[in-house]
Amino acid sequence: MKRAIGLVVVLFFWGFSLQAQRIYWASKVLQVSSETASNDPAYRAIQVLGKPNTGPYAGSSKAAWQPAQPDSGEEFVKVAFDTLTRIRQVIVVENFGAGCVHQVWASDEKGAEKLIFSNSEAVPATEGKIWSIKLPALTPYRVSAIRVVLNTARRPGMNQIDAIGISLGAETYQPVIKLAASRSPQKLVKENLGPAINSAAKELNPIIAPDGKTLFFTRWNHPDNMGEPMSDFPGAPAMKRQDIWFSQNLNGVWQPAQNIGAPLNNKDHNAICSISADSRTALLLNQYMPNGEMQFGISSSYKGKAGWSFPKPVIIEKLDLVRDENGYFTEYSLSPDKRTMLMAIHRSDSRGSRDLYISFLQKNGQWSPPRNLGPDINTAEEEGSPFLAADGKTIYFSTRGWAGYGDQDIFVSRRLDDSWQRWSEPENLGPDINTPGWDGYFTVPASGDYAYLCSDQNSLGGEDIFRIRINEAIKPEPVVIVSGTVLHAYTLKPMTADVIAQVLEGKKDSIQTEFNPETGEYKLILPLKKLYGLNSSKQGFYAQSEELDLRNEKRYREIRKNLLLVPMEKGTRIVMNTVYFEQSQPEVDSASFAELRRLVQVMTENPNMQIMMEGHTDNQGDFNANLVLSQQRVEHIKSFLVFKGIAEDRIICKGYGSSRPITNNYSEENRRKNRRVEFTILRK
């Protein structure tokens, strides 16, 4: 073997280690002899940039550079690095067709190339290999580029390089799978959900409702399916097409699964993508035609008193999908608040085949053009089975574009800001969840206690649905589920209305849902660490707002809040529960603006309406001082209303100080109730 003097070459075969050293991975392609042509970045020379996507992998990887032709002889790629430094080691990560590294050249600061490794001997054939090319000492020059030359004739077929790195250290590089579960010693155990849900047929694509009480899934080739029989290829046995099934959890026990029936199921393939927080809006695969046929796309259905509505098309602007050899294959995940949709689709701007994209619900009811989640998530390999957790920040997905245990593994990543472009490095969910085969369809309820997934290991037939208790490293951020009914303030009878949760401090946001007494309670999922105002909306009524303070909450829990609607009539008195003042100050806090803007809107819509604005305090401090303060506060509110266009003569102000408590002042909680602002409708 011809080598530079004193050179040591270590061939390292794929394994797992927690060892680490400072390695600078290639950041720019300077030259390449050839690359496999494709309609996207797959197999291109840019795939050698950054750290290894998969490491030595037993099979071809789209996330690696591949020369244009097999067995073409000499091929090379030349790369640069962000850091100009002296080096002790060059690392070359080969994938498919490994064993063909022939020469390695290093360029100094002026661009002059120096041969640092030459290999003319055959290397034992392997599916993947890491070359750790060590020099006897640091180079006397700073390295600006590395050129790796392959002799592709050494291995028949295609050859691939995944990554090229340099290091000041001599420690042998050992690839590491970035594990989410590595921070916890707890072993995760898959639990088969049993014969109430699983059968000898295939159970796939579990979708757990956010409250964890209903499990939807897809069942293939079950005798009770409505789908017509079909065969995957000539001569294969016909199997009944897939239907949507569901099971409910009563007192901790999953009940026998039921076919969800028409109109969600028909003679064709049917599948559910997502379910809303209240389990009444379902996102479905394909578009349902009135004649019973199906077309490519997605649909939504609403569950009312009479059952599920006929699915309506969901329109995504500028979807612009690329058709693969097997057609269009898409997957979707709807956020519980029905405002954000995560999708796995193939477009012209994809980094490989299918990438993960995000889309947002617009005022016209359509969805915004898909936005690619970027290189923090997507690779040249296929990303699929996306799930957006209830916190709106945590995603789970499957790919083999990041280091894993076999084919596609399941990963978790967390959104770092509101751009949807910056994500934490994807973390592998570990060998307790991922297998050497394909893994995907990972869904988590709002509580974050269990995850539901598919597996054919220890199944009752084909693939079954399992659950697994997950540790803190894998869980999404905690949220709360708020539910209840909307009631007439006087009769206490349930009323149909919209329910709105408004963020009162910091970045303003609102989450909305509907309440219909015929279909059950309203249900909202709210992130923690925020102060909310909770109210309902119905023509002719004014909502009694409720404060929901989650600023100090740390864990998941369920909160029940009934909301009152007060008829807007002469003599109606409304307590403004989300109007706040600084201690002993007359000016309203910024958290009060949502409530005040709502009053402005009502008075604008009812131009004859006149109100008496009343201020009250607790009994702490001087009586006369409290009387003055209460008057100043309502006058300040009046100034806000007038500034927003409400005529002065429509607002009468009166401060009562501590003279009209609604409860005793023995506790701080009661004193807080007495520190209030009310208004009474004098004229409607």
Protein Blocks (a to p, Z undefined) as FASTA:
>chain_A
ZZdehiacddddddddfbdcdddddfbdfbdfbdcddfbfehiaklmgojdfklpaebdd
fkbccdfbghkbpaddddddfbdcddfbdcdddfehihiafbdcdddfkopacdfbdcfb
dcdddfbdcdddddfbdcfbdcfbdcddddfklpgcjdddfbdcddfbfbdcddddddfk
lmpcbdcddddebjmlgcfbdcehiacdfklpaccdddehiakbmbdcddfbghiacddd
ddddddddeehiacddddebjakbcfbdcddfbdcfkopaccdehjddfkopaceddddd
dddfkopcdddddddehklpacdfkbpaddddddfklpaccdddddfkbcblcdcddddd
dfkopacddddebjmlpcfbdcehiacdfkomaccdddfkbccfblcdddddddfbfnop
accddddebjklpcfbdcehiaddfkomaccdddfehiablcddddddddfklpccdddd
dddddddfklopacddddddddfehjaddddddddfknocadddddehiacddddddehi
acddddddfklgcbdcddddddddddddehiacddfkbccdehiabdcfklmmmmmmmmm
mmmmmmmbccdddddddfedjfklmmmmmmmmmmmmmmmmmmnopafklpccddekjmlc
cbdckbfklmmmmmccddddfbZZ
